[in-house]
């Protein structure tokens, strides 16, 4: 197993840590491919340990994974470089977007652009949700799915019940109401 330079760590974590905003699944897979398969800097067991430890840490699990993996590679200097390389560019983008929002907010064209962006985000969320539920809704279990979705929405919106009890209740109902 080769030991990477701090520059190599910075390059890989810069690319891997900034491929997406909001979800670490893609970044996790890319990181594993880069440091386990392509460069063989860590073995699967070491990467799995980093991933498991990152999942139980408070805060952003992706940054914990990056820090743990880089710490395995080069100790504290590696962990610090990986954390900075993976977080600073995205933070700069968020700051610039916030500044742009502040400048645009209140101006008719700016408000129109913000409204359009909000509509696009809502559309993307709805499309993503549809991709998740479509196979179940279009299956022969559609009635159970619609009842569980409607019940979850009613409990959440109508009664203010938090998601964890709703998920537990839905899992129990789904377990006992099995359509064949």
Buried (B, 14 or more C-beta within 10 A) or exposed (E): EEEBEBEBBBBBBBBBBBBEEEEBEEBBEBBBEBBBEEBEBBEEEBBEBBBEBBEEEEEEBBBBBBBBBBBBBBEEEBBBBBBBBBBEEBEEEEEEEEEEEEEBEEEEEBEEBBEEEEEEEEEEEEEEEEEEEEEBBEEEBEEBBEEBBEBBEEBBEEEEBEEEEBEEBBEEEEEEEEEE
